[in-house]
Every structure is written in C-alpha cells, then in structure tokens.
Amino acid sequence: MSIWIGQARRSVSGDVPAPPDQVRAFYVDLDHISQVHPLVQWVRSTSRVDLPDGYRQDYQVRDRIPMGPFALPITYRARLVVPTEGAVSAQARQFPQVKLDSQVVFAPTEAGTRITEELTIAAPRPLLAITVGQAVAAHTTMLAAIGKLFAP
C-alpha cells in the first residue's frame, strides 16, 4: 500500500437455513442484491465470460452512501468469479480509489449454511475508517437479510 492508501481486513458471517448450493446460487445472482444489501439501488450486468471451471461476470452497481443527513449516489464496477465449486471471489472498484475484494465460502452447518466473507478493503487513508465501518455494517446486514429470506 502507498502512504496515501490504507488497507484493512475483516471477516463477516451469517447463517442461512438452506443448503449451501441453494444459498450460493442466490448469492452469486446479483439481480437479488438490491433486496438484501442496504446500500445497493440497482445492478446491471455488463459482461460474462465462461472459464474452464466456472465463469466471471462483470457488473455496474449503484449505491447510496450515507454521508450524515445526505446520501451520495456512486456508480462503480463489480466483478464476481464463480468457480464450479468452492469459494467465490468478488471485487468492487469505487471512486475515489476504494477497493473491496472478498473471498466468500458457503460451509454446510446442521441448520443449513454459514456464509463467510473475508473482506480486504483499501481506501484513501482519510476515508479508510468510515469505508471499513460502512462495508462491514452493510455486509453484516446483507448476510442477515439473506438468512431471513430463506427462513421458513
């Protein structure tokens, strides 16, 4: 990292009362994300490339970032790499030089699935603390909302 850009790593998880394959299929279909992610307004697929073991899909995403009493609309690029099996990786690239990379695991539990996101967040140092806080809060809320959608 440069002297201008800081980095933080965080882990968030949530339990979902459904089998891992079903939860993973829901998670990787970003058409669903505006239902569960508190900041996302809309998502548009921009490309999809089939890979030897899965696919890579690129998106344009619109968030509303809370800034005190206001919300700042930001449109950014996101990419999912979805192998046939195993962890899913995601990247989001926002202005100003904000990067969020994640590895997402869908582990079976007695009650269904535990989703664990290992997040690596980079941002200009003055924005790092608020960026990390908002990312962790939003992803924690998202995982809880996925759990509620699958609840009986």
Backbone as JSON Lines, residues from 0, in Angstrom:
{"i":0,"aa":"M","n":[0.84,-1.18,0.0],"ca":[0.0,0.0,0.0],"c":[0.88,1.25,0.0]}
{"i":1,"aa":"S","n":[0.36,2.29,-0.58],"ca":[1.09,3.55,-0.62],"c":[0.85,4.32,0.68]}
{"i":2,"aa":"I","n":[1.56,5.41,0.83],"ca":[1.35,6.21,2.03],"c":[-0.03,6.87,2.0]}
{"i":3,"aa":"W","n":[-0.65,6.97,0.83],"ca":[-1.95,7.61,0.69],"c":[-3.12,6.65,0.84]}
{"i":4,"aa":"I","n":[-2.87,5.37,0.64],"ca":[-3.93,4.37,0.66],"c":[-3.71,3.42,1.84]}
{"i":5,"aa":"G","n":[-4.74,3.22,2.64],"ca":[-4.68,2.27,3.74],"c":[-5.45,1.01,3.39]}
{"i":6,"aa":"Q","n":[-5.23,-0.02,4.19],"ca":[-5.9,-1.3,3.93],"c":[-6.32,-1.93,5.24]}
{"i":7,"aa":"A","n":[-7.44,-2.62,5.22],"ca":[-7.93,-3.34,6.4],"c":[-8.54,-4.65,5.95]}
{"i":8,"aa":"R","n":[-8.47,-5.63,6.84],"ca":[-9.09,-6.93,6.57],"c":[-10.13,-7.19,7.66]}
{"i":9,"aa":"R","n":[-11.27,-7.68,7.24],"ca":[-12.35,-8.02,8.17],"c":[-13.01,-9.3,7.69]}
{"i":10,"aa":"S","n":[-13.68,-9.97,8.62],"ca":[-14.43,-11.17,8.3],"c":[-15.85,-11.0,8.82]}
{"i":11,"aa":"V","n":[-16.82,-11.3,7.98],"ca":[-18.22,-11.27,8.42],"c":[-18.87,-12.59,8.03]}
{"i":12,"aa":"S","n":[-19.8,-13.06,8.84],"ca":[-20.51,-14.3,8.52],"c":[-21.96,-14.21,8.92]}
{"i":13,"aa":"G","n":[-22.72,-15.1,8.32],"ca":[-24.14,-15.21,8.63],"c":[-24.62,-16.61,8.33]}
{"i":14,"aa":"D","n":[-25.61,-17.04,9.09],"ca":[-26.18,-18.37,8.92],"c":[-27.48,-18.28,8.14]}
{"i":15,"aa":"V","n":[-27.66,-19.25,7.24],"ca":[-28.83,-19.28,6.37],"c":[-29.45,-20.67,6.46]}
{"i":16,"aa":"P","n":[-30.76,-20.76,6.73],"ca":[-31.41,-22.07,6.86],"c":[-31.77,-22.69,5.51]}
{"i":17,"aa":"A","n":[-30.74,-22.97,4.72],"ca":[-30.93,-23.6,3.4],"c":[-29.63,-24.28,3.01]}
{"i":18,"aa":"P","n":[-29.66,-25.23,2.09],"ca":[-28.45,-25.95,1.69],"c":[-27.44,-25.03,0.98]}
{"i":19,"aa":"P","n":[-26.14,-25.33,1.12],"ca":[-25.1,-24.47,0.53],"c":[-25.27,-24.2,-0.96]}
{"i":20,"aa":"D","n":[-25.64,-25.19,-1.76],"ca":[-25.78,-24.96,-3.2],"c":[-26.87,-23.92,-3.51]}
{"i":21,"aa":"Q","n":[-27.96,-23.99,-2.77],"ca":[-29.07,-23.05,-2.97],"c":[-28.66,-21.64,-2.54]}
{"i":22,"aa":"V","n":[-27.97,-21.54,-1.4],"ca":[-27.53,-20.24,-0.88],"c":[-26.5,-19.63,-1.83]}
{"i":23,"aa":"R","n":[-25.56,-20.44,-2.29],"ca":[-24.52,-19.97,-3.21],"c":[-25.14,-19.46,-4.51]}
{"i":24,"aa":"A","n":[-26.11,-20.18,-5.05],"ca":[-26.78,-19.77,-6.29],"c":[-27.48,-18.41,-6.11]}
{"i":25,"aa":"F","n":[-28.11,-18.21,-4.96],"ca":[-28.75,-16.93,-4.68],"c":[-27.7,-15.82,-4.58]}
{"i":26,"aa":"Y","n":[-26.64,-16.08,-3.84],"ca":[-25.6,-15.08,-3.58],"c":[-24.94,-14.59,-4.87]}
{"i":27,"aa":"V","n":[-24.64,-15.5,-5.79],"ca":[-23.9,-15.11,-6.99],"c":[-24.79,-14.49,-8.07]}
{"i":28,"aa":"D","n":[-26.09,-14.5,-7.89],"ca":[-27.01,-13.85,-8.83],"c":[-27.26,-12.43,-8.33]}
{"i":29,"aa":"L","n":[-26.48,-11.47,-8.82],"ca":[-26.57,-10.11,-8.29],"c":[-27.88,-9.41,-8.62]}
{"i":30,"aa":"D","n":[-28.75,-10.05,-9.4],"ca":[-30.09,-9.48,-9.58],"c":[-30.83,-9.42,-8.24]}
{"i":31,"aa":"H","n":[-30.41,-10.23,-7.27],"ca":[-31.05,-10.27,-5.95],"c":[-30.48,-9.26,-4.96]}
{"i":32,"aa":"I","n":[-29.33,-8.69,-5.24],"ca":[-28.6,-7.98,-4.2],"c":[-29.33,-6.74,-3.68]}
{"i":33,"aa":"S","n":[-30.08,-6.06,-4.52],"ca":[-30.78,-4.86,-4.03],"c":[-31.86,-5.22,-3.01]}
{"i":34,"aa":"Q","n":[-32.29,-6.48,-2.97],"ca":[-33.25,-6.93,-1.96],"c":[-32.61,-7.06,-0.58]}
{"i":35,"aa":"V","n":[-31.3,-7.31,-0.55],"ca":[-30.67,-7.66,0.73],"c":[-29.54,-6.72,1.15]}
{"i":36,"aa":"H","n":[-28.94,-5.99,0.24],"ca":[-27.82,-5.09,0.57],"c":[-28.39,-3.7,0.83]}
{"i":37,"aa":"P","n":[-28.14,-3.13,2.01],"ca":[-28.79,-1.87,2.37],"c":[-28.35,-0.66,1.55]}
{"i":38,"aa":"L","n":[-27.21,-0.71,0.87],"ca":[-26.74,0.45,0.11],"c":[-27.04,0.36,-1.39]}
{"i":39,"aa":"V","n":[-27.25,-0.84,-1.9],"ca":[-27.38,-1.03,-3.35],"c":[-28.76,-0.63,-3.84]}
{"i":40,"aa":"Q","n":[-28.78,0.23,-4.87],"ca":[-30.03,0.64,-5.51],"c":[-30.34,-0.24,-6.72]}
{"i":41,"aa":"W","n":[-29.33,-0.46,-7.57],"ca":[-29.53,-1.29,-8.74],"c":[-28.22,-1.91,-9.2]}
{"i":42,"aa":"V","n":[-28.37,-2.95,-10.03],"ca":[-27.22,-3.68,-10.58],"c":[-27.52,-3.97,-12.05]}
{"i":43,"aa":"R","n":[-26.5,-3.8,-12.9],"ca":[-26.62,-4.15,-14.32],"c":[-25.44,-5.02,-14.72]}
{"i":44,"aa":"S","n":[-25.72,-6.13,-15.34],"ca":[-24.66,-6.99,-15.86],"c":[-24.06,-6.33,-17.1]}
{"i":45,"aa":"T","n":[-22.72,-6.3,-17.17],"ca":[-22.06,-5.7,-18.33],"c":[-21.36,-6.73,-19.21]}
{"i":46,"aa":"S","n":[-20.95,-7.85,-18.63],"ca":[-20.34,-8.92,-19.44],"c":[-20.26,-10.2,-18.63]}
{"i":47,"aa":"R","n":[-20.14,-11.29,-19.36],"ca":[-19.96,-12.6,-18.73],"c":[-19.0,-13.4,-19.61]}
{"i":48,"aa":"V","n":[-18.02,-14.02,-18.97],"ca":[-17.04,-14.84,-19.67],"c":[-17.03,-16.22,-19.03]}
{"i":49,"aa":"D","n":[-17.25,-17.25,-19.84],"ca":[-17.14,-18.61,-19.32],"c":[-15.68,-18.96,-19.17]}
{"i":50,"aa":"L","n":[-15.35,-19.58,-18.04],"ca":[-13.99,-20.01,-17.73],"c":[-13.96,-21.53,-17.74]}
{"i":51,"aa":"P","n":[-12.77,-22.14,-17.79],"ca":[-12.7,-23.6,-17.79],"c":[-13.4,-24.24,-16.58]}
{"i":52,"aa":"D","n":[-13.43,-23.52,-15.44],"ca":[-14.04,-24.05,-14.23],"c":[-15.01,-23.03,-13.63]}
{"i":53,"aa":"G","n":[-15.98,-22.57,-14.42],"ca":[-16.94,-21.61,-13.9],"c":[-17.12,-20.43,-14.84]}
{"i":54,"aa":"Y","n":[-17.26,-19.23,-14.25],"ca":[-17.44,-18.03,-15.06],"c":[-17.02,-16.79,-14.29]}
{"i":55,"aa":"R","n":[-16.84,-15.71,-15.06],"ca":[-16.56,-14.38,-14.5],"c":[-17.64,-13.45,-15.02]}
{"i":56,"aa":"Q","n":[-18.26,-12.71,-14.11],"ca":[-19.32,-11.79,-14.51],"c":[-19.0,-10.4,-13.99]}
{"i":57,"aa":"D","n":[-19.13,-9.41,-14.88],"ca":[-18.88,-8.02,-14.52],"c":[-20.2,-7.27,-14.45]}
{"i":58,"aa":"Y","n":[-20.24,-6.29,-13.54],"ca":[-21.46,-5.53,-13.28],"c":[-21.15,-4.05,-13.12]}
{"i":59,"aa":"Q","n":[-22.19,-3.26,-13.3],"ca":[-22.19,-1.87,-12.88],"c":[-23.2,-1.81,-11.74]}
{"i":60,"aa":"V","n":[-22.82,-1.17,-10.64],"ca":[-23.65,-1.15,-9.43],"c":[-23.84,0.3,-8.98]}
{"i":61,"aa":"R","n":[-25.03,0.63,-8.52],"ca":[-25.3,1.96,-7.97],"c":[-25.61,1.8,-6.48]}
{"i":62,"aa":"D","n":[-24.8,2.49,-5.66],"ca":[-25.0,2.55,-4.21],"c":[-25.45,3.95,-3.83]}
{"i":63,"aa":"R","n":[-26.04,4.04,-2.65],"ca":[-26.29,5.33,-1.99],"c":[-25.5,5.29,-0.7]}
{"i":64,"aa":"I","n":[-24.42,6.05,-0.65],"ca":[-23.52,6.06,0.5],"c":[-23.99,7.14,1.48]}
{"i":65,"aa":"P","n":[-24.35,6.75,2.72],"ca":[-24.79,7.75,3.69],"c":[-23.65,8.67,4.11]}
{"i":66,"aa":"M","n":[-23.92,9.97,4.05],"ca":[-22.97,11.0,4.48],"c":[-23.74,11.97,5.36]}
{"i":67,"aa":"G","n":[-23.85,11.65,6.65],"ca":[-24.65,12.47,7.54],"c":[-26.1,12.43,7.11]}
{"i":68,"aa":"P","n":[-26.75,13.6,6.96],"ca":[-28.16,13.61,6.58],"c":[-28.39,13.38,5.08]}
{"i":69,"aa":"F","n":[-27.32,13.26,4.32],"ca":[-27.42,13.1,2.88],"c":[-26.98,11.7,2.46]}
{"i":70,"aa":"A","n":[-27.29,11.35,1.23],"ca":[-26.82,10.09,0.64],"c":[-26.17,10.42,-0.7]}
{"i":71,"aa":"L","n":[-24.96,9.96,-0.88],"ca":[-24.19,10.22,-2.09],"c":[-24.34,9.04,-3.05]}
{"i":72,"aa":"P","n":[-24.93,9.26,-4.24],"ca":[-25.03,8.15,-5.2],"c":[-23.68,7.9,-5.86]}
{"i":73,"aa":"I","n":[-23.27,6.65,-5.89],"ca":[-22.0,6.27,-6.51],"c":[-22.24,5.05,-7.4]}
{"i":74,"aa":"T","n":[-21.79,5.14,-8.63],"ca":[-21.86,4.01,-9.55],"c":[-20.45,3.46,-9.7]}
{"i":75,"aa":"Y","n":[-20.32,2.14,-9.61],"ca":[-18.99,1.53,-9.65],"c":[-19.03,0.18,-10.35]}
{"i":76,"aa":"R","n":[-17.84,-0.38,-10.55],"ca":[-17.7,-1.68,-11.21],"c":[-17.55,-2.78,-10.16]}
{"i":77,"aa":"A","n":[-18.16,-3.9,-10.43],"ca":[-18.01,-5.09,-9.57],"c":[-17.77,-6.3,-10.47]}
{"i":78,"aa":"R","n":[-17.04,-7.25,-9.94],"ca":[-16.74,-8.48,-10.68],"c":[-16.87,-9.66,-9.73]}
{"i":79,"aa":"L","n":[-17.55,-10.71,-10.2],"ca":[-17.61,-11.98,-9.48],"c":[-16.9,-13.03,-10.31]}
{"i":80,"aa":"V","n":[-16.09,-13.84,-9.64],"ca":[-15.51,-15.02,-10.27],"c":[-16.11,-16.2,-9.54]}
{"i":81,"aa":"V","n":[-16.87,-17.01,-10.28],"ca":[-17.66,-18.08,-9.69],"c":[-17.17,-19.42,-10.25]}
{"i":82,"aa":"P","n":[-16.32,-20.12,-9.49],"ca":[-15.9,-21.44,-9.95],"c":[-17.06,-22.43,-9.81]}
{"i":83,"aa":"T","n":[-16.95,-23.56,-10.48],"ca":[-17.99,-24.57,-10.41],"c":[-18.24,-24.98,-8.96]}
{"i":84,"aa":"E","n":[-17.17,-25.09,-8.19],"ca":[-17.27,-25.41,-6.76],"c":[-16.28,-24.54,-6.0]}
{"i":85,"aa":"G","n":[-16.54,-24.39,-4.7],"ca":[-15.59,-23.69,-3.85],"c":[-15.91,-22.21,-3.67]}
{"i":86,"aa":"A","n":[-14.91,-21.5,-3.13],"ca":[-15.09,-20.09,-2.78],"c":[-15.32,-19.22,-4.01]}
{"i":87,"aa":"V","n":[-16.17,-18.23,-3.83],"ca":[-16.45,-17.23,-4.84],"c":[-15.6,-16.01,-4.51]}
{"i":88,"aa":"S","n":[-15.03,-15.38,-5.52],"ca":[-14.3,-14.14,-5.25],"c":[-15.05,-12.97,-5.89]}
{"i":89,"aa":"A","n":[-14.96,-11.83,-5.22],"ca":[-15.64,-10.63,-5.7],"c":[-14.7,-9.45,-5.57]}
{"i":90,"aa":"Q","n":[-14.86,-8.51,-6.48],"ca":[-14.11,-7.26,-6.45],"c":[-15.08,-6.13,-6.72]}
{"i":91,"aa":"A","n":[-14.91,-5.03,-5.99],"ca":[-15.66,-3.81,-6.27],"c":[-14.66,-2.67,-6.32]}
{"i":92,"aa":"R","n":[-14.82,-1.8,-7.3],"ca":[-13.92,-0.67,-7.5],"c":[-14.76,0.6,-7.57]}
{"i":93,"aa":"Q","n":[-14.53,1.49,-6.58],"ca":[-15.31,2.72,-6.47],"c":[-14.4,3.94,-6.5]}
{"i":94,"aa":"F","n":[-15.01,5.09,-6.72],"ca":[-14.32,6.36,-6.57],"c":[-14.38,6.73,-5.1]}
{"i":95,"aa":"P","n":[-13.39,7.31,-4.51],"ca":[-12.05,7.64,-5.01],"c":[-11.05,6.58,-4.56]}
{"i":96,"aa":"Q","n":[-10.67,5.7,-5.41],"ca":[-9.68,4.64,-5.16],"c":[-10.08,3.72,-4.01]}
{"i":97,"aa":"V","n":[-11.36,3.44,-3.89],"ca":[-11.85,2.49,-2.89],"c":[-11.94,1.12,-3.56]}
{"i":98,"aa":"K","n":[-11.35,0.12,-2.9],"ca":[-11.37,-1.25,-3.43],"c":[-11.85,-2.19,-2.34]}
{"i":99,"aa":"L","n":[-12.75,-3.08,-2.7],"ca":[-13.19,-4.13,-1.79],"c":[-13.03,-5.45,-2.52]}
{"i":100,"aa":"D","n":[-12.2,-6.32,-1.96],"ca":[-12.01,-7.67,-2.5],"c":[-12.51,-8.65,-1.46]}
{"i":101,"aa":"S","n":[-13.16,-9.7,-1.91],"ca":[-13.66,-10.69,-0.95],"c":[-13.53,-12.1,-1.48]}
{"i":102,"aa":"Q","n":[-13.38,-13.0,-0.53],"ca":[-13.45,-14.44,-0.78],"c":[-14.64,-14.91,0.04]}
{"i":103,"aa":"V","n":[-15.56,-15.6,-0.6],"ca":[-16.81,-15.99,0.06],"c":[-16.92,-17.51,0.06]}
{"i":104,"aa":"V","n":[-17.11,-18.06,1.26],"ca":[-17.22,-19.51,1.45],"c":[-18.62,-19.83,1.94]}
{"i":105,"aa":"F","n":[-19.17,-20.93,1.44],"ca":[-20.51,-21.4,1.81],"c":[-20.33,-22.77,2.47]}
{"i":106,"aa":"A","n":[-20.28,-22.79,3.8],"ca":[-19.99,-24.02,4.54],"c":[-21.28,-24.64,5.08]}
{"i":107,"aa":"P","n":[-21.43,-25.96,4.92],"ca":[-22.62,-26.61,5.47],"c":[-22.6,-26.59,7.0]}
{"i":108,"aa":"T","n":[-23.78,-26.4,7.58],"ca":[-23.96,-26.49,9.03],"c":[-25.15,-27.41,9.28]}
{"i":109,"aa":"E","n":[-25.4,-27.73,10.54],"ca":[-26.55,-28.58,10.86],"c":[-27.86,-27.93,10.43]}
{"i":110,"aa":"A","n":[-27.92,-26.59,10.52],"ca":[-29.16,-25.88,10.2],"c":[-29.2,-25.37,8.77]}
{"i":111,"aa":"G","n":[-28.13,-25.56,7.99],"ca":[-28.13,-25.06,6.62],"c":[-26.75,-24.68,6.14]}
{"i":112,"aa":"T","n":[-26.47,-23.37,6.09],"ca":[-25.22,-22.86,5.52],"c":[-24.7,-21.69,6.34]}
{"i":113,"aa":"R","n":[-23.4,-21.65,6.51],"ca":[-22.76,-20.45,7.05],"c":[-22.0,-19.8,5.9]}
{"i":114,"aa":"I","n":[-22.37,-18.54,5.6],"ca":[-21.65,-17.74,4.61],"c":[-20.58,-16.96,5.36]}
{"i":115,"aa":"T","n":[-19.34,-17.06,4.91],"ca":[-18.25,-16.26,5.49],"c":[-17.6,-15.46,4.38]}
{"i":116,"aa":"E","n":[-17.56,-14.16,4.58],"ca":[-16.89,-13.25,3.65],"c":[-15.6,-12.75,4.29]}
{"i":117,"aa":"E","n":[-14.48,-13.01,3.64],"ca":[-13.2,-12.45,4.06],"c":[-12.98,-11.21,3.21]}
{"i":118,"aa":"L","n":[-13.07,-10.04,3.82],"ca":[-13.02,-8.77,3.11],"c":[-11.65,-8.13,3.22]}
{"i":119,"aa":"T","n":[-11.13,-7.62,2.13],"ca":[-9.94,-6.77,2.13],"c":[-10.38,-5.45,1.53]}
{"i":120,"aa":"I","n":[-10.25,-4.39,2.32],"ca":[-10.76,-3.08,1.93],"c":[-9.58,-2.11,1.86]}
{"i":121,"aa":"A","n":[-9.46,-1.4,0.76],"ca":[-8.43,-0.37,0.6],"c":[-9.12,0.94,0.24]}
{"i":122,"aa":"A","n":[-8.62,2.03,0.82],"ca":[-9.21,3.35,0.56],"c":[-8.19,4.42,0.93]}
{"i":123,"aa":"P","n":[-8.39,5.63,0.42],"ca":[-7.53,6.72,0.88],"c":[-7.59,6.8,2.41]}
{"i":124,"aa":"R","n":[-6.45,7.0,3.02],"ca":[-6.37,6.94,4.49],"c":[-7.42,7.78,5.21]}
{"i":125,"aa":"P","n":[-7.73,9.01,4.77],"ca":[-8.77,9.77,5.48],"c":[-10.16,9.13,5.44]}
{"i":126,"aa":"L","n":[-10.39,8.26,4.44],"ca":[-11.69,7.61,4.29],"c":[-11.72,6.17,4.79]}
{"i":127,"aa":"L","n":[-10.56,5.63,5.18],"ca":[-10.48,4.2,5.48],"c":[-11.42,3.77,6.61]}
{"i":128,"aa":"A","n":[-11.4,4.46,7.73],"ca":[-12.21,4.03,8.88],"c":[-13.7,4.02,8.54]}
{"i":129,"aa":"I","n":[-14.18,5.08,7.92],"ca":[-15.61,5.12,7.59],"c":[-15.95,4.11,6.51]}
{"i":130,"aa":"T","n":[-15.06,3.91,5.55],"ca":[-15.29,2.93,4.48],"c":[-15.37,1.53,5.05]}
{"i":131,"aa":"V","n":[-14.44,1.18,5.93],"ca":[-14.44,-0.15,6.56],"c":[-15.71,-0.32,7.39]}
{"i":132,"aa":"G","n":[-16.05,0.68,8.19],"ca":[-17.25,0.58,9.03],"c":[-18.51,0.38,8.21]}
{"i":133,"aa":"Q","n":[-18.65,1.14,7.12],"ca":[-19.84,1.01,6.29],"c":[-19.87,-0.33,5.56]}
{"i":134,"aa":"A","n":[-18.71,-0.79,5.1],"ca":[-18.66,-2.08,4.39],"c":[-19.03,-3.23,5.32]}
{"i":135,"aa":"V","n":[-18.46,-3.23,6.52],"ca":[-18.75,-4.3,7.47],"c":[-20.23,-4.26,7.88]}
{"i":136,"aa":"A","n":[-20.75,-3.08,8.17],"ca":[-22.16,-2.97,8.55],"c":[-23.08,-3.42,7.41]}
{"i":137,"aa":"A","n":[-22.79,-2.98,6.19],"ca":[-23.64,-3.33,5.05],"c":[-23.6,-4.83,4.76]}
{"i":138,"aa":"H","n":[-22.4,-5.43,4.83],"ca":[-22.31,-6.86,4.53],"c":[-22.89,-7.72,5.66]}
{"i":139,"aa":"T","n":[-22.78,-7.27,6.9],"ca":[-23.42,-7.97,8.01],"c":[-24.94,-7.93,7.85]}
{"i":140,"aa":"T","n":[-25.46,-6.77,7.51],"ca":[-26.9,-6.62,7.26],"c":[-27.34,-7.48,6.08]}
{"i":141,"aa":"M","n":[-26.53,-7.5,5.02],"ca":[-26.86,-8.3,3.83],"c":[-26.95,-9.78,4.17]}
{"i":142,"aa":"L","n":[-25.97,-10.3,4.91],"ca":[-25.99,-11.73,5.25],"c":[-27.18,-12.07,6.13]}
{"i":143,"aa":"A","n":[-27.51,-11.18,7.07],"ca":[-28.69,-11.4,7.92],"c":[-29.97,-11.4,7.07]}
{"i":144,"aa":"A","n":[-30.04,-10.5,6.09],"ca":[-31.22,-10.43,5.22],"c":[-31.35,-11.69,4.35]}
{"i":145,"aa":"I","n":[-30.22,-12.22,3.89],"ca":[-30.27,-13.48,3.14],"c":[-30.83,-14.58,4.03]}
{"i":146,"aa":"G","n":[-30.37,-14.63,5.28],"ca":[-30.89,-15.62,6.22],"c":[-32.39,-15.5,6.41]}
{"i":147,"aa":"K","n":[-32.89,-14.27,6.51],"ca":[-34.33,-14.05,6.69],"c":[-35.13,-14.47,5.45]}
{"i":148,"aa":"L","n":[-34.57,-14.23,4.27],"ca":[-35.28,-14.63,3.04],"c":[-35.49,-16.14,2.96]}
{"i":149,"aa":"F","n":[-34.54,-16.9,3.5],"ca":[-34.63,-18.35,3.44],"c":[-35.31,-18.96,4.66]}
{"i":150,"aa":"A","n":[-35.66,-18.13,5.65],"ca":[-36.28,-18.66,6.87],"c":[-37.66,-19.24,6.55]}
{"i":151,"aa":"P","n":[-38.0,-20.35,7.22],"ca":[-39.32,-20.97,6.97],"c":[-40.46,-20.09,7.44]}
